[in-house]
Amino acid sequence: PHDRSGPLELAPEHRMRPLWFADVPWGEPEIPSIAYPADLCLRKPGTDVIVVGTAHAPEGKAVPSFDVLVRAGQLQKAVKVYGLRVWEKNGTGLSEARPISSLEMRYDYAWGGFDDSDEENIVEEGRNPVGMGCVRDPSVLTHQAAPHIEDPAFPIQNYKTAPPPAGVGATGRSYLPRREYAGTYDEAWQELRAPLLPKDFDDRFNVAASPGLWSEIPFRGGEAVQLLNLVPGGGVLQFNLPLVGVQVEFEVDDREPLVVKPQLDTVLIDTLGIGPDKPIAVEMVWRASTKAPRRMKDSNTIVSEVAVVP
């Protein structure tokens, strides 16, 4: 969209985006805070809604805290953004927040963390290992920065609060619960099944959306979207996803073509660094999979747009 309530327009060719072949981090690759999750996987249940962007205070005026909200179809996720706060002695409380005007919505700034200062007693917030606040010894928190992003239903009181990590972006593959669905990669898998996925692999491993922004029932297109304080100057951005029908025809050798209806499983809304030459981008990914013959010489895939009943 080019304004805060305008319709979506198909991007011109020079702004078309390729598929994301790997997770793209916000910063250094060794810190797996994911900005753009990979599009490549065999199957993904339901639909992910992922927002990549910066939170902006209302009217662009710095305040100690402000709300951020994402609505998409029946999904809704609210978080609260705070300015700089520091932990009081031994993490027993938090200072007042300083005014803030904007903040990148990345999991580094939410509750979480990983502390391996004592290799015999490693402490981790598995739901967000790249976050802030989770440590073995709370004395190291004294006068250190506290999380900027919170779930308003679970305000942080002290280091023991351990709230659900808050965010609207993509979670990493090493986060809980994703990693629990990865399957077993043991010696038996290596000898008998590799490079195929383990038999106990669960497709939910490919769900990258923040908790609360995943729909078990796949989106169809046409869903209403509303973002609060995720564009410069704050305020509301709203639009409807396009209603698009896609059909995939898979041809193998001399066999009858197989027609498959893909599922819309990813909606990524990118408001990062928007401006006159970079309007807000919405990426929508449809996916279909089918078993291929064990042996095949030639194959052909035809993707076409089909009519959709609203």
Secondary structure by P-SEA (a helix, b strand, c coil): ccccccccccccccccccccccccccccccccccccccccccccccbbbbbbcccccccccccccbbbbbbcccbbbbbbbbcbbbbcccccccccccccccccccccccccccccccccbbbbcccccccccccccccccccccccccccccccccccccccccccccccccccaaaaaacccccccccccccccccccccccccccccccccccccccccbbbbbccccccccbbbbbccbbbbbbbbbcccccbbbbbbcccbbbbbcccccccccbbbbbbbbbbbbccccccbbbbbbbbbbbcc
